[in-house]
């Protein structure tokens, strides 16, 4: 499910999956994602994890089923 008419598309790259326009794990503070502390704020600019189609599908499906964000994050860690 892509929202190609979003004024910010693509926020990372054309190959990304934008089913999740924002990261439900922000701020994850996990450097394995490519994110980093920048000026006292967590910067996700280099993170591509949430926009990978396999990850976006898994996360969206789990959240829609009512799984807790922390539980979904533990599933996501297998993709890091």
C-alpha positions as protocol buffer text, in pm:
chain_id: "A"
residue {
  index: 1
  type: UNK
  ca { x: 0 y: 0 z: 0 }
}
residue {
  index: 2
  type: UNK
  ca { x: 184 y: 307 z: -126 }
}
residue {
  index: 3
  type: UNK
  ca { x: 71 y: 667 z: -107 }
}
residue {
  index: 4
  type: UNK
  ca { x: 251 y: 795 z: -413 }
}
residue {
  index: 5
  type: UNK
  ca { x: 80 y: 1135 z: -403 }
}
residue {
  index: 6
  type: UNK
  ca { x: 239 y: 1221 z: -67 }
}
residue {
  index: 7
  type: UNK
  ca { x: 413 y: 1559 z: -80 }
}
residue {
  index: 8
  type: UNK
  ca { x: 718 y: 1399 z: 86 }
}
residue {
  index: 9
  type: UNK
  ca { x: 741 y: 1092 z: -142 }
}
residue {
  index: 10
  type: UNK
  ca { x: 1003 y: 959 z: -156 }
}
residue {
  index: 11
  type: UNK
  ca { x: 1146 y: 1057 z: 180 }
}
residue {
  index: 12
  type: UNK
  ca { x: 1434 y: 811 z: 131 }
}
residue {
  index: 13
  type: UNK
  ca { x: 1434 y: 644 z: -214 }
}
residue {
  index: 14
  type: UNK
  ca { x: 1200 y: 537 z: -494 }
}
residue {
  index: 15
  type: UNK
  ca { x: 1236 y: 168 z: -393 }
}
residue {
  index: 16
  type: UNK
  ca { x: 1095 y: 222 z: -44 }
}
residue {
  index: 17
  type: UNK
  ca { x: 760 y: 98 z: 81 }
}
residue {
  index: 18
  type: UNK
  ca { x: 567 y: 390 z: 229 }
}
residue {
  index: 19
  type: UNK
  ca { x: 286 y: 191 z: 391 }
}
residue {
  index: 20
  type: UNK
  ca { x: 414 y: 335 z: 720 }
}
residue {
  index: 21
  type: UNK
  ca { x: 465 y: 706 z: 667 }
}
residue {
  index: 22
  type: UNK
  ca { x: 611 y: 737 z: 1014 }
}
residue {
  index: 23
  type: UNK
  ca { x: 803 y: 491 z: 1224 }
}
residue {
  index: 24
  type: UNK
  ca { x: 602 y: 350 z: 1515 }
}
residue {
  index: 25
  type: UNK
  ca { x: 934 y: 278 z: 1689 }
}
residue {
  index: 26
  type: UNK
  ca { x: 1062 y: 638 z: 1687 }
}
residue {
  index: 27
  type: UNK
  ca { x: 1293 y: 703 z: 1856 }
}
residue {
  index: 28
  type: UNK
  ca { x: 1431 y: 350 z: 1857 }
}
residue {
  index: 29
  type: UNK
  ca { x: 1786 y: 466 z: 1936 }
}
residue {
  index: 30
  type: UNK
  ca { x: 1918 y: 149 z: 1774 }
}
residue {
  index: 31
  type: UNK
  ca { x: 2227 y: 225 z: 1567 }
}
residue {
  index: 32
  type: UNK
  ca { x: 2184 y: -100 z: 1372 }
}
residue {
  index: 33
  type: UNK
  ca { x: 1905 y: 77 z: 1180 }
}
residue {
  index: 34
  type: UNK
  ca { x: 2143 y: 339 z: 1043 }
}
residue {
  index: 35
  type: UNK
  ca { x: 1997 y: 605 z: 1272 }
}
residue {
  index: 36
  type: UNK
  ca { x: 2210 y: 820 z: 1500 }
}
residue {
  index: 37
  type: UNK
  ca { x: 2201 y: 1087 z: 1769 }
}
residue {
  index: 38
  type: UNK
  ca { x: 2232 y: 1427 z: 1607 }
}
residue {
  index: 39
  type: UNK
  ca { x: 2215 y: 1751 z: 1803 }
}
residue {
  index: 40
  type: UNK
  ca { x: 2040 y: 1582 z: 2095 }
}
residue {
  index: 41
  type: UNK
  ca { x: 1771 y: 1427 z: 1873 }
}
residue {
  index: 42
  type: UNK
  ca { x: 1744 y: 1081 z: 1719 }
}
residue {
  index: 43
  type: UNK
  ca { x: 1796 y: 1118 z: 1342 }
}
residue {
  index: 44
  type: UNK
  ca { x: 1644 y: 846 z: 1119 }
}
residue {
  index: 45
  type: UNK
  ca { x: 1758 y: 994 z: 788 }
}
residue {
  index: 46
  type: UNK
  ca { x: 1981 y: 695 z: 704 }
}
residue {
  index: 47
  type: UNK
  ca { x: 1736 y: 428 z: 828 }
}
residue {
  index: 48
  type: UNK
  ca { x: 1581 y: 220 z: 553 }
}
residue {
  index: 49
  type: UNK
  ca { x: 1448 y: -64 z: 772 }
}
residue {
  index: 50
  type: UNK
  ca { x: 1085 y: 45 z: 811 }
}
residue {
  index: 51
  type: UNK
  ca { x: 1058 y: 111 z: 437 }
}
residue {
  index: 52
  type: UNK
  ca { x: 1166 y: -238 z: 327 }
}
residue {
  index: 53
  type: UNK
  ca { x: 856 y: -405 z: 179 }
}
residue {
  index: 54
  type: UNK
  ca { x: 897 y: -725 z: 384 }
}
residue {
  index: 55
  type: UNK
  ca { x: 943 y: -529 z: 707 }
}
residue {
  index: 56
  type: UNK
  ca { x: 662 y: -280 z: 636 }
}
residue {
  index: 57
  type: UNK
  ca { x: 422 y: -569 z: 566 }
}
residue {
  index: 58
  type: UNK
  ca { x: 520 y: -753 z: 883 }
}
residue {
  index: 59
  type: UNK
  ca { x: 498 y: -443 z: 1104 }
}
residue {
  index: 60
  type: UNK
  ca { x: 169 y: -320 z: 961 }
}
residue {
  index: 61
  type: UNK
  ca { x: 11 y: -666 z: 985 }
}
residue {
  index: 62
  type: UNK
  ca { x: 122 y: -710 z: 1347 }
}
residue {
  index: 63
  type: UNK
  ca { x: 4 y: -364 z: 1453 }
}
residue {
  index: 64
  type: UNK
  ca { x: -332 y: -411 z: 1279 }
}
residue {
  index: 65
  type: UNK
  ca { x: -373 y: -735 z: 1478 }
}
residue {
  index: 66
  type: UNK
  ca { x: -326 y: -534 z: 1797 }
}
residue {
  index: 67
  type: UNK
  ca { x: 21 y: -653 z: 1888 }
}
residue {
  index: 68
  type: UNK
  ca { x: 210 y: -423 z: 2124 }
}
residue {
  index: 69
  type: UNK
  ca { x: 475 y: -199 z: 1969 }
}
residue {
  index: 70
  type: UNK
  ca { x: 743 y: -358 z: 2190 }
}
residue {
  index: 71
  type: UNK
  ca { x: 648 y: -706 z: 2070 }
}
residue {
  index: 72
  type: UNK
  ca { x: 658 y: -595 z: 1707 }
}
residue {
  index: 73
  type: UNK
  ca { x: 1001 y: -434 z: 1765 }
}
residue {
  index: 74
  type: UNK
  ca { x: 1133 y: -769 z: 1891 }
}
residue {
  index: 75
  type: UNK
  ca { x: 1014 y: -929 z: 1563 }
}
residue {
  index: 76
  type: UNK
  ca { x: 1175 y: -647 z: 1367 }
}
residue {
  index: 77
  type: UNK
  ca { x: 1512 y: -702 z: 1534 }
}
residue {
  index: 78
  type: UNK
  ca { x: 1548 y: -1023 z: 1332 }
}
residue {
  index: 79
  type: UNK
  ca { x: 1566 y: -802 z: 1019 }
}
residue {
  index: 80
  type: UNK
  ca { x: 1843 y: -575 z: 1149 }
}
